[in-house]
Amino acid sequence: MRDEEFNAFAAGAWEPLRRTAYLMTGDLHTAEDLVQDVLTRVYVAWPRVEDPGAYARVAMSRHMMNRWRRATRRPRETALRVEHDTAMDDLAAAVALRTDMVAALTRLAPRQRAVVVLRYFEDWSEAQIAAELGIAMGTVKSQLHKGLRRLGVHLTSPPDEQRPADPVRCDSTRPAPDAALPAAPAAGVMPDAR
């Protein structure tokens, strides 16, 4: 009975967990390994688990954070493979947007990526994210703000254009780049010193 219930749960939860893990890790094979580890933990705890879906998501976020914390086992940051998600000419614009979003997520720092994915993909509250990742609520908010700003920069720039990770802040005393500059005096003419 226990095995049948778990098998039914694992079959239904595999794909949603793999998608979330893929967005958090940036690598399909690492994501599948992560989901396998999480499902193993769920199986061991199955008799005492009331909500296996919630338990699996929490176990996945904790397991991912533990991987990031361990300096010796810290995974190498890899780019999401665009060839898995390239938009074809006959597909809708939504698929192209998804591809751009996945590519932009790879440019975020691991904690920013985790916070953005948990908040907007898994629909967790800021308090839940702070509790699960062991960080302050203010850190969650600042990571969300920075992550969304970087996503906006990467999603609005053309793919071939190299833009900096963060927009350059201008000093307010400097003129704007389009502001008209005073004309230089002609050669040999002294400016009026009134």
Backbone bond lengths (Angstrom), bond angles and torsions (degrees), N, CA, C in turn:
res aa  C-N    CA-C-N  psi(-1)  N-CA   C-N-CA  omega(-1)  CA-C   N-CA-C  phi
1 M - - - 1.459 - - 1.537 110.61 -
2 R 1.351 115.78 -45.35 1.461 120.26 -179.07 1.534 110.17 -62.24
3 D 1.320 116.65 -45.70 1.459 120.44 -178.79 1.521 111.54 -64.50
4 E 1.311 117.78 -39.24 1.462 120.93 -179.92 1.523 111.04 -64.97
5 E 1.332 117.10 -43.47 1.461 120.92 178.86 1.526 110.73 -64.54
6 F 1.337 115.77 -44.00 1.464 118.85 179.88 1.520 111.27 -65.28
7 N 1.319 117.31 -42.90 1.470 120.59 179.48 1.528 111.13 -60.01
8 A 1.328 116.92 -40.78 1.466 120.53 177.76 1.529 110.08 -64.35
9 F 1.342 116.59 -42.99 1.466 120.00 178.40 1.525 110.72 -63.26
10 A 1.346 117.18 -47.78 1.463 121.39 -176.65 1.529 111.25 -62.10
11 A 1.323 116.79 -38.85 1.470 119.74 179.66 1.523 111.01 -64.42
12 G 1.326 117.33 -39.21 1.465 120.36 -179.70 1.517 113.92 -79.41
13 A 1.335 116.96 -28.15 1.469 120.52 -174.86 1.524 112.91 -92.60
14 W 1.326 118.27 -14.80 1.464 121.10 -173.98 1.528 112.22 -56.12
15 E 1.314 117.46 -54.08 1.470 120.66 -174.27 1.531 112.71 -65.71
16 P 1.350 120.35 -47.30 1.479 118.68 177.33 1.528 112.74 -61.17
17 L 1.327 117.64 -39.48 1.455 120.18 178.77 1.536 110.96 -67.57
18 R 1.325 116.77 -38.83 1.469 120.22 179.33 1.527 111.41 -65.19
19 R 1.349 116.41 -39.56 1.469 119.18 178.04 1.525 110.76 -62.46
20 T 1.336 116.01 -45.81 1.465 119.43 -179.88 1.526 110.39 -64.24
21 A 1.322 116.83 -43.27 1.467 120.46 179.74 1.524 110.58 -63.86
22 Y 1.322 117.56 -37.44 1.466 121.44 178.34 1.523 110.68 -62.89
23 L 1.326 116.15 -42.34 1.461 118.95 178.88 1.522 111.50 -67.74
24 M 1.336 117.16 -31.15 1.464 120.27 -179.18 1.528 112.54 -79.83
25 T 1.334 117.42 -34.63 1.463 119.63 -175.16 1.512 113.32 -97.34
26 G 1.323 117.65 -32.57 1.455 120.55 -178.31 1.516 113.35 84.52
27 D 1.325 118.18 5.99 1.456 121.20 -178.96 1.525 108.34 -140.47
28 L 1.316 117.05 129.30 1.455 121.97 -175.75 1.527 111.79 -63.66
29 H 1.326 117.53 -43.03 1.464 120.31 -177.56 1.525 111.41 -69.14
30 T 1.322 117.25 -40.26 1.455 120.90 176.42 1.520 110.18 -64.50
31 A 1.331 116.68 -38.35 1.469 120.79 178.67 1.526 110.58 -63.36
32 E 1.329 117.31 -43.00 1.466 119.78 179.20 1.526 111.07 -65.32
33 D 1.334 117.18 -38.71 1.466 120.17 175.93 1.521 111.10 -62.91
34 L 1.324 115.88 -41.39 1.461 120.81 179.42 1.525 110.73 -62.59
35 V 1.317 117.61 -45.55 1.469 121.05 179.59 1.526 110.26 -63.86
36 Q 1.321 117.43 -39.70 1.466 120.59 178.33 1.525 110.39 -61.80
37 D 1.336 117.07 -43.78 1.464 120.72 177.49 1.527 111.13 -61.97
38 V 1.312 116.06 -43.01 1.466 120.49 -178.79 1.525 110.76 -65.39
39 L 1.315 117.39 -43.53 1.468 119.60 179.32 1.524 111.16 -65.65
40 T 1.314 117.77 -31.71 1.462 120.64 174.41 1.520 110.35 -63.96
41 R 1.332 116.48 -42.87 1.464 120.13 178.31 1.525 111.58 -65.41
42 V 1.320 116.33 -38.58 1.474 119.88 178.22 1.525 109.73 -64.91
43 Y 1.322 117.76 -40.40 1.463 120.86 -179.40 1.525 110.98 -62.91
44 V 1.326 116.55 -43.00 1.466 120.31 179.96 1.532 110.42 -63.26
45 A 1.325 116.75 -39.28 1.465 121.17 -177.31 1.528 112.82 -90.99
46 W 1.317 118.73 4.20 1.468 122.98 -172.09 1.530 114.29 -50.42
47 P 1.349 120.84 -44.85 1.466 119.20 -176.72 1.533 114.09 -62.45
48 R 1.311 118.01 -28.08 1.469 119.79 -176.79 1.533 113.49 -104.52
49 V 1.320 118.34 3.76 1.463 122.30 -178.01 1.527 109.53 -88.84
50 E 1.344 115.58 127.38 1.466 120.15 178.12 1.529 111.56 -88.73
51 D 1.333 116.70 -43.33 1.469 121.53 179.73 1.530 108.00 -122.70
52 P 1.341 117.50 94.63 1.464 119.05 -174.48 1.530 113.91 -63.26
53 G 1.337 118.70 -31.63 1.462 120.64 178.97 1.516 111.54 -64.52
54 A 1.327 116.39 -46.95 1.460 120.64 178.80 1.528 110.59 -65.55
55 Y 1.322 116.25 -41.04 1.466 120.31 178.92 1.530 110.41 -60.67
56 A 1.323 116.97 -42.27 1.459 121.07 -179.16 1.523 111.25 -65.52
57 R 1.342 117.85 -42.30 1.468 119.93 -179.63 1.524 111.18 -65.95
58 V 1.335 116.93 -41.20 1.458 120.31 178.39 1.528 110.02 -66.21
59 A 1.336 116.39 -43.81 1.469 120.20 178.65 1.525 110.72 -60.61
60 M 1.335 116.87 -38.25 1.462 119.88 -179.71 1.528 110.97 -67.44
61 S 1.321 117.91 -44.49 1.468 119.18 -179.65 1.525 110.66 -65.39
62 R 1.337 117.45 -39.32 1.466 119.63 178.59 1.520 111.68 -68.00
63 H 1.310 116.19 -42.22 1.461 119.67 179.40 1.529 110.51 -63.42
64 M 1.321 116.81 -39.40 1.463 120.13 178.76 1.521 110.93 -65.81
65 M 1.333 117.00 -42.08 1.464 120.00 178.87 1.528 110.68 -65.01
66 N 1.336 117.25 -38.22 1.465 119.88 177.50 1.525 110.92 -62.92
67 R 1.317 117.62 -36.95 1.463 120.45 178.05 1.529 110.39 -65.56
68 W 1.337 116.88 -38.14 1.465 119.83 -179.84 1.513 111.09 -71.01
69 R 1.340 116.55 -33.38 1.464 120.10 -175.52 1.516 112.51 -73.87
70 R 1.294 116.91 -34.17 1.463 120.00 -177.46 1.522 109.67 -75.88
71 A 1.318 115.48 112.26 1.476 119.66 -176.76 1.521 111.00 -64.19
72 T 1.305 117.60 -34.25 1.459 119.21 -177.35 1.523 112.33 -77.32
73 R 1.329 117.00 -23.45 1.452 119.78 -178.50 1.521 111.96 -113.42
74 R 1.323 116.25 13.08 1.461 119.19 -179.02 1.522 109.35 -61.99
75 P 1.338 116.67 123.38 1.464 118.70 -177.51 1.525 111.46 -69.39
76 R 1.303 114.73 147.60 1.454 120.75 176.44 1.520 107.60 -70.36
77 E 1.327 116.26 131.59 1.461 120.39 178.21 1.512 109.09 -70.92
78 T 1.305 115.93 122.63 1.452 120.32 179.12 1.516 108.86 -122.10
79 A 1.291 114.70 152.32 1.464 119.61 178.40 1.521 109.21 -76.83
80 L 1.317 115.42 145.87 1.451 119.09 172.56 1.521 107.66 -64.42
81 R 1.273 116.11 137.17 1.452 119.37 -177.91 1.510 109.72 -76.31
82 V 1.310 115.13 113.38 1.456 121.00 -176.80 1.523 111.06 -67.63
83 E 1.347 117.66 -28.05 1.456 118.39 -178.47 1.530 112.08 -63.65
84 H 1.324 117.35 -20.65 1.465 119.79 176.55 1.522 111.30 -75.43
85 D 1.322 116.70 -25.22 1.455 120.36 -173.05 1.524 113.80 -124.77
86 T 1.309 120.02 22.32 1.453 120.07 -178.39 1.523 110.05 -70.97
87 A 1.301 114.53 140.55 1.462 119.94 179.73 1.521 109.08 -82.35
88 M 1.306 116.83 134.01 1.454 121.13 176.91 1.517 108.08 -95.25
89 D 1.335 116.46 160.19 1.458 120.79 -174.96 1.520 112.99 -57.77
90 D 1.325 118.26 -33.83 1.456 119.69 -175.11 1.529 113.19 -88.61
91 L 1.329 118.99 0.66 1.458 121.19 179.49 1.527 110.18 -89.67
92 A 1.308 114.91 159.19 1.468 121.36 -177.33 1.528 111.39 -70.28
93 A 1.313 115.31 163.41 1.468 121.42 179.57 1.526 111.34 -63.92
94 A 1.315 117.20 -24.23 1.459 120.33 178.81 1.522 111.42 -63.09
95 V 1.314 117.10 -35.43 1.461 120.56 178.80 1.522 109.75 -68.69
96 A 1.318 117.48 -39.82 1.463 121.06 177.92 1.523 110.57 -64.43
97 L 1.331 116.21 -40.04 1.462 119.52 177.81 1.522 110.62 -64.58
98 R 1.322 117.15 -39.34 1.461 121.10 178.91 1.525 110.02 -63.78
99 T 1.310 117.22 -41.88 1.459 121.26 178.53 1.525 110.41 -61.64
100 D 1.324 116.60 -44.56 1.465 120.46 178.53 1.529 110.61 -63.54
101 M 1.329 116.58 -39.17 1.459 120.82 -179.54 1.529 110.47 -65.02
102 V 1.306 117.44 -44.11 1.463 120.83 179.38 1.524 109.85 -63.81
103 A 1.309 117.39 -42.14 1.464 120.45 178.45 1.528 110.97 -64.50
104 A 1.328 117.14 -38.87 1.462 120.13 178.89 1.523 111.27 -68.94
105 L 1.327 117.48 -33.56 1.462 120.28 177.86 1.522 111.91 -62.82
106 T 1.322 117.16 -30.80 1.468 119.78 -179.72 1.517 111.89 -66.88
107 R 1.304 117.16 -21.43 1.460 120.70 -178.18 1.521 112.82 -85.14
108 L 1.327 117.12 -5.25 1.461 120.25 178.72 1.526 110.33 -84.96
109 A 1.316 115.75 154.07 1.463 120.97 173.28 1.531 108.38 -66.01
110 P 1.332 118.34 155.05 1.463 120.14 -175.89 1.530 114.21 -54.97
111 R 1.334 117.90 -43.30 1.460 119.02 -178.82 1.524 110.39 -69.27
112 Q 1.329 117.85 -40.47 1.465 120.21 177.32 1.521 110.09 -61.15
113 R 1.321 116.39 -43.50 1.459 120.26 179.74 1.523 110.70 -61.59
114 A 1.343 116.59 -44.41 1.465 120.08 179.99 1.523 111.02 -62.27
115 V 1.326 117.25 -44.47 1.466 120.73 -178.51 1.523 110.69 -65.33
116 V 1.331 117.75 -44.18 1.470 120.90 -179.91 1.527 110.75 -64.80
117 V 1.329 117.15 -43.77 1.468 120.35 -179.36 1.523 110.56 -64.79
118 L 1.340 116.95 -45.60 1.469 119.08 -179.01 1.530 111.46 -66.07
119 R 1.318 117.82 -36.07 1.464 120.40 -177.34 1.526 111.97 -75.38
120 Y 1.315 117.27 -47.90 1.460 119.71 -171.38 1.525 114.34 -102.19
121 F 1.328 118.19 -21.48 1.464 119.14 178.13 1.521 110.20 -95.51
122 E 1.337 117.06 -43.30 1.460 121.01 179.53 1.529 112.00 -92.52
123 D 1.322 117.78 -9.22 1.467 123.15 177.54 1.524 113.04 61.94
124 W 1.331 116.65 40.37 1.455 121.10 176.02 1.524 108.40 -83.86
125 S 1.324 115.66 153.17 1.462 119.95 175.22 1.529 108.70 -79.19
126 E 1.321 115.75 164.30 1.462 119.64 179.02 1.521 110.75 -63.71
127 A 1.332 117.02 -35.88 1.465 120.74 178.89 1.534 110.78 -65.54
128 Q 1.335 117.33 -40.76 1.469 120.20 178.15 1.528 110.76 -63.75
129 I 1.319 116.24 -42.82 1.465 120.00 -179.62 1.523 110.24 -63.29
130 A 1.331 116.37 -45.29 1.465 120.24 -179.93 1.525 110.94 -60.74
131 A 1.323 116.55 -42.83 1.464 120.06 -179.21 1.525 111.53 -66.54
132 E 1.317 117.03 -42.85 1.459 120.39 -176.06 1.517 113.25 -73.98
133 L 1.326 117.57 -35.65 1.459 120.14 -179.31 1.525 112.51 -89.71
134 G 1.334 116.33 -6.93 1.459 119.95 178.29 1.512 113.36 69.49
135 I 1.333 116.63 36.72 1.459 121.01 179.03 1.525 108.39 -126.32
136 A 1.313 116.38 165.67 1.460 121.15 -179.10 1.531 110.41 -74.07
137 M 1.321 115.45 155.04 1.465 120.98 179.23 1.526 110.28 -60.33
138 G 1.333 117.02 -37.85 1.465 120.27 177.68 1.516 112.19 -63.17
139 T 1.334 116.55 -35.04 1.457 120.24 177.01 1.519 110.63 -66.53
140 V 1.336 116.33 -39.75 1.465 119.99 177.63 1.525 109.30 -60.57
141 K 1.331 116.16 -46.75 1.463 119.90 -178.66 1.523 111.83 -63.35
142 S 1.339 116.58 -42.74 1.464 118.53 -179.04 1.527 110.94 -69.45
143 Q 1.338 117.69 -37.38 1.460 120.16 177.18 1.522 110.96 -65.98
144 L 1.336 117.12 -38.23 1.473 120.55 175.67 1.523 110.39 -62.54
145 H 1.330 115.75 -46.84 1.470 120.26 -178.42 1.529 110.58 -60.78
146 K 1.330 116.42 -49.98 1.465 120.27 -179.12 1.525 111.30 -64.85
147 G 1.330 116.23 -41.83 1.459 119.57 -179.92 1.511 112.19 -64.29
148 L 1.335 117.37 -42.94 1.466 120.22 179.30 1.517 111.21 -67.60
149 R 1.328 117.18 -35.99 1.459 120.14 177.22 1.524 110.53 -64.32
150 R 1.324 116.83 -44.61 1.468 120.00 178.87 1.518 111.08 -66.29
151 L 1.336 117.09 -38.30 1.466 119.07 176.54 1.521 110.26 -61.81
152 G 1.323 116.93 -41.92 1.461 120.58 178.63 1.509 112.48 -61.62
153 V 1.334 116.61 -40.78 1.464 120.44 178.65 1.519 109.83 -63.83
154 H 1.336 116.67 -44.48 1.463 119.90 -176.86 1.520 112.64 -73.96
155 L 1.325 117.53 -30.94 1.464 119.51 -178.64 1.523 112.58 -80.22
156 T 1.339 117.86 -24.79 1.459 119.91 -178.41 1.515 112.97 -92.00
157 S 1.335 117.74 -14.84 1.462 119.30 -179.72 1.522 109.72 -88.26
158 P 1.330 117.06 146.20 1.462 119.69 175.47 1.518 109.93 -62.10
159 P 1.323 119.38 148.18 1.456 121.17 -174.94 1.519 114.49 -61.88
160 D 1.341 118.16 -30.20 1.460 119.06 -178.38 1.523 112.72 -85.85
161 E 1.317 117.29 -10.38 1.464 120.71 -178.80 1.523 109.09 -84.95
162 Q 1.312 116.52 130.41 1.454 121.08 178.17 1.520 108.36 -90.98
163 R 1.319 116.60 109.29 1.460 120.85 179.01 1.509 108.43 -109.08
164 P 1.319 117.25 151.66 1.463 119.21 177.31 1.525 109.56 -67.61
165 A 1.337 115.39 158.78 1.459 120.37 -179.06 1.523 111.22 -62.64
166 D 1.318 117.19 -38.86 1.464 120.90 178.66 1.514 108.33 -124.54
167 P 1.335 117.21 142.06 1.452 118.87 178.93 1.522 110.98 -62.61
168 V 1.314 116.57 145.76 1.456 121.73 179.55 1.518 108.33 -76.90
169 R 1.312 114.26 130.33 1.460 118.69 179.64 1.522 108.73 -89.37
170 C 1.302 116.01 132.15 1.466 121.02 -178.35 1.513 109.78 -93.98
171 D 1.305 116.19 145.21 1.451 121.81 173.84 1.528 107.65 -71.40
172 S 1.324 117.07 134.60 1.466 120.22 -175.59 1.522 112.56 -66.91
173 T 1.348 118.11 -17.22 1.462 119.49 -179.83 1.522 111.65 -82.82
174 R 1.298 117.73 -15.94 1.459 120.80 179.34 1.521 109.87 -82.16
175 P 1.310 116.89 147.34 1.467 117.96 177.10 1.519 110.17 -70.89
176 A 1.293 115.79 152.17 1.463 120.45 176.48 1.521 108.89 -63.47
177 P 1.338 118.29 153.20 1.465 119.83 -177.34 1.513 113.45 -58.58
178 D 1.344 119.16 -31.62 1.460 119.66 -178.80 1.538 112.32 -88.81
179 A 1.325 117.97 -4.90 1.461 119.83 -176.80 1.525 109.64 -64.65
180 A 1.313 114.97 141.79 1.470 120.26 -178.66 1.523 108.98 -70.79
181 L 1.314 116.04 130.07 1.454 120.88 177.40 1.523 108.14 -93.93
182 P 1.336 116.66 150.33 1.463 118.38 177.66 1.527 110.21 -62.30
183 A 1.286 115.85 144.40 1.480 121.08 -179.18 1.506 109.44 -68.49
184 A 1.319 115.05 140.18 1.477 120.12 178.09 1.520 108.55 -73.48
185 P 1.338 117.74 145.25 1.458 120.01 178.41 1.516 111.02 -66.56
186 A 1.299 116.17 149.43 1.447 121.56 178.32 1.504 109.72 -65.55
187 A 1.298 117.03 153.35 1.454 121.75 -177.83 1.521 110.15 -60.45
188 G 1.316 116.57 132.25 1.460 122.47 177.21 1.509 113.90 82.32
189 V 1.315 119.84 -0.62 1.458 122.04 -179.78 1.520 107.48 -105.48
190 M 1.331 116.17 129.83 1.466 121.12 179.42 1.522 108.45 -85.41
191 P 1.316 118.37 134.29 1.469 119.68 176.41 1.519 110.19 -68.37
192 D 1.325 116.41 152.13 1.455 122.93 177.23 1.519 109.87 -64.05
193 A 1.299 118.08 130.43 1.463 121.59 -179.64 1.507 110.76 -106.64
194 R 1.272 120.05 44.95 1.468 122.24 -179.55 1.445 112.26 -75.34
